[in-house]
């Protein structure tokens, strides 16, 4: 039994501006109905990749396929309107002089009755049928976003490209509208490539994350795998605050103020970074192991002085100035924990939550 091709596949895309590769040998594929998130900092090439797939930007090299059919390379190019690719942007781009119904119908083919049926169906599904004859200015930002989604879905695209479509929404609305959007896209069976610089959005929406940096995809995988098995220190830091211990490997071990860490696979003399997140720091009032953290303490304790403590809503963030290197180490504790500035505490690091990478530079 033959395996169907990916709904969207891009191979070795390159785009240069003034001789610099803004997108550099990017390849990825998306299966029918899946959501892939292109995640990375501003300026890493995410939106340029999206524009090439949409057909509004031409690649210098590489190919783009939809359902196994070539739609663009450096010699052949299907026009944007014939690619069966929908687009959603953060500014919604609704036509102010058209009603909500006419906005959704824009670009639809068929008889007037067929268009009206499709428009009514989609507006019902996003809960806005009662606005069919209203104009965009009468709608809230969240409602305009849902109209933009309905308009993008109206021609039944096989692929939906979304460029930070929720960034302009109020935080109170964003989660609900993201969930509604994802549910509707799944119902339609549309494959989605979502561009964002927000890790939380990627984790919430994506079946797969493609982490992008400096024009390249540095890691791909399910959200859980990207978070639990990051490719490098920068990948860890993109998803959360980090702490870093520097060390040198001797006999597959690294000596630190927190005791020894295993470093299998590294040659003796290798300079490494031991990276761990603030939630994996144990806090003790003294060496006896009495403190607010419920997890067992591991390794040797190192002393730090409280420099700052803040309650963040669901957890507290405490910053310590460490005795051994005078650097700041961050720790998070569930609920309220606000020790006084200047108090000395003993900290430990969970060995099973650390990442060890070769030191760069």
JOWOWO-V166712 format. One record per residue. RES is the residue in three letters. PSI is psi in whole degrees, -180 to 180 (none if undefined). NEAR is the number of other ideal C-beta (glycine too) atoms within 8 Angstrom. Layout:
# JOWOWO-V166712
res = (RES,RES)
psi = (PSI,PSI)
near = (NEAR,NEAR)
This chain:
# JOWOWO-V166712
res = (UNK,UNK,UNK,UNK,UNK,UNK,UNK,UNK,UNK,UNK,UNK,UNK,UNK,UNK,UNK,UNK,UNK,UNK,UNK,UNK,UNK,UNK,UNK,UNK,UNK,UNK,UNK,UNK,UNK,UNK,UNK,UNK,UNK,UNK,UNK,UNK,UNK,UNK,UNK,UNK,UNK,UNK,UNK,UNK,UNK,UNK,UNK,UNK,UNK,UNK,UNK,UNK,UNK,UNK,UNK,UNK,UNK,UNK,UNK,UNK,UNK,UNK,UNK,UNK,UNK,UNK,UNK,UNK,UNK,UNK,UNK,UNK,UNK,UNK,UNK,UNK,UNK,UNK,UNK,UNK,UNK,UNK,UNK,UNK,UNK,UNK,UNK,UNK,UNK,UNK,UNK,UNK,UNK,UNK,UNK,UNK,UNK,UNK,UNK,UNK,UNK,UNK,UNK,UNK,UNK,UNK,UNK,UNK,UNK,UNK,UNK,UNK,UNK,UNK,UNK,UNK,UNK,UNK,UNK,UNK,UNK,UNK,UNK,UNK,UNK,UNK,UNK,UNK,UNK,UNK,UNK,UNK,UNK,UNK,UNK,UNK,UNK,UNK,UNK,UNK,UNK,UNK,UNK,UNK,UNK,UNK,UNK,UNK,UNK,UNK,UNK,UNK,UNK,UNK,UNK,UNK,UNK,UNK,UNK,UNK,UNK,UNK,UNK,UNK,UNK,UNK,UNK,UNK,UNK,UNK,UNK,UNK,UNK,UNK,UNK,UNK,UNK,UNK,UNK,UNK,UNK,UNK,UNK,UNK,UNK,UNK,UNK,UNK,UNK,UNK,UNK,UNK,UNK,UNK,UNK,UNK,UNK,UNK,UNK,UNK,UNK,UNK,UNK,UNK,UNK,UNK,UNK,UNK,UNK,UNK,UNK,UNK,UNK,UNK,UNK,UNK,UNK,UNK,UNK,UNK,UNK,UNK,UNK,UNK,UNK,UNK,UNK,UNK,UNK,UNK,UNK,UNK,UNK,UNK,UNK,UNK,UNK,UNK,UNK,UNK,UNK,UNK,UNK,UNK,UNK,UNK,UNK,UNK,UNK,UNK,UNK,UNK,UNK,UNK,UNK,UNK,UNK,UNK,UNK,UNK,UNK,UNK,UNK,UNK,UNK,UNK,UNK,UNK,UNK,UNK,UNK,UNK,UNK,UNK,UNK,UNK,UNK,UNK,UNK,UNK,UNK,UNK,UNK,UNK,UNK,UNK,UNK,UNK,UNK,UNK,UNK,UNK,UNK,UNK,UNK,UNK,UNK,UNK,UNK,UNK,UNK,UNK,UNK,UNK,UNK,UNK,UNK,UNK,UNK,UNK,UNK,UNK,UNK,UNK,UNK,UNK,UNK,UNK,UNK,UNK,UNK,UNK,UNK,UNK,UNK,UNK,UNK,UNK,UNK,UNK,UNK,UNK,UNK,UNK,UNK,UNK,UNK,UNK,UNK,UNK,UNK,UNK,UNK,UNK,UNK,UNK,UNK,UNK,UNK,UNK,UNK,UNK,UNK,UNK,UNK,UNK,UNK,UNK,UNK,UNK,UNK)
psi = (125,145,128,149,163,150,-44,134,130,139,118,45,135,135,125,144,124,40,-8,133,103,-36,124,95,51,128,139,164,150,129,159,131,-3,158,119,135,126,105,135,170,163,138,7,-5,5,-54,-34,-41,-44,-43,-34,-41,-39,-24,7,-5,138,133,156,-38,164,169,153,132,143,122,39,-4,130,126,-14,131,-156,-8,-25,137,116,132,151,-40,-10,14,-8,42,126,157,137,132,171,-22,6,-38,40,148,116,-24,-3,148,168,-46,-42,-33,-46,-35,-14,125,-7,145,167,-177,166,-41,-41,-42,-45,-38,-46,-42,-46,-42,-47,-41,-34,-42,-27,7,29,22,-32,-9,11,-33,7,169,154,-34,-18,-5,154,171,-42,-39,-39,-37,-39,-34,-43,-38,-46,-41,-42,-33,-17,-44,7,59,150,-25,138,126,128,116,94,54,-13,1,-24,3,151,141,-33,-29,-26,-47,-45,-42,-36,-45,-41,-43,-46,-42,-42,-41,-40,-41,-39,-13,23,135,140,135,111,128,131,158,8,111,-38,-41,-42,-44,-34,-35,-27,144,-33,142,134,107,123,141,131,42,-1,154,118,-18,142,145,177,150,-44,-44,-38,-40,-42,-22,65,152,-30,179,-40,-34,-39,-46,-24,-27,-17,168,153,158,147,128,133,144,176,135,132,117,40,18,152,123,131,175,-17,16,-168,145,138,137,66,144,-6,137,153,137,-5,131,129,160,129,117,134,153,156,-31,-8,19,128,141,130,147,-25,-173,-6,-10,21,119,-178,-12,131,-14,149,143,144,148,-174,142,148,143,139,157,129,124,-29,144,131,140,126,6,-65,-8,169,140,123,132,132,141,115,141,-39,-27,3,17,161,133,136,141,142,145,133,146,-152,121,103,75,155,146,136,-10,137,135,162,132,147,163,130,121,-32,3,18,153,138,123,153,138,135,148,none)
near = (2,3,4,5,8,9,13,14,11,15,9,9,15,13,14,9,6,4,4,6,8,10,13,10,8,16,9,11,8,14,8,8,8,11,12,15,15,14,14,11,7,4,4,10,16,13,8,11,16,13,9,17,13,12,13,5,9,7,14,8,7,15,9,16,14,13,7,8,6,8,10,12,10,7,4,6,9,8,7,8,5,6,12,9,14,11,10,11,9,9,5,11,5,11,8,7,4,10,9,15,11,9,13,13,12,9,7,11,3,6,5,5,6,9,11,10,8,12,15,10,8,12,16,8,9,12,6,13,8,4,12,12,6,9,9,14,5,6,12,5,10,10,10,12,15,14,19,13,13,15,12,11,15,13,9,7,11,12,17,15,14,11,12,10,13,12,8,8,11,7,5,4,10,10,7,7,13,12,8,10,13,10,8,12,12,8,7,8,6,12,15,13,15,14,13,11,8,7,9,6,12,14,11,8,10,13,6,13,15,12,14,15,10,6,11,10,10,10,11,9,9,8,11,6,8,15,8,6,5,12,6,8,13,8,13,13,10,10,10,8,7,11,12,8,13,8,11,8,14,8,5,8,10,14,7,10,9,12,7,7,15,7,12,5,4,10,5,6,7,10,8,15,11,15,13,13,10,12,7,9,15,12,14,15,7,6,6,5,6,6,10,5,8,2,6,3,11,9,11,7,11,12,11,13,11,15,8,7,13,7,7,8,4,5,10,14,11,15,12,14,10,14,9,6,5,5,6,8,11,12,13,12,11,6,7,5,10,9,8,7,7,5,8,7,14,13,17,14,15,13,9,5,7,12,9,11,9,8,8,4,2)
